[in-house]
Amino acid sequence: MDQTVFALIGTLGVPELIIIFLILMLIFGANRLSGLGRGMGQAIRGFKDEMGAKEKPAEADPPRDA
């Protein structure tokens, strides 16, 4: 990203993150946010599992002599 974008946005500290979290709580509610977090965690875990599964067969194949 450009430096100008960071200059416009600034850095996110703890107070800003708390305000963002409170706004999300007001908009979506606690139940929906917990479900959203759970779903994202499962998606990331599934992605990591699939990436690991694709790497293992490539390492397990023995080299062929010509």
Protein Blocks (a to p, Z undefined) as FASTA:
>chain_A
ZZklmmmnopadfklmmmmmmmmmmmnommlmmmmmmmmmmmmmmmmmmmmmmmmmmmmp
ccddZZ
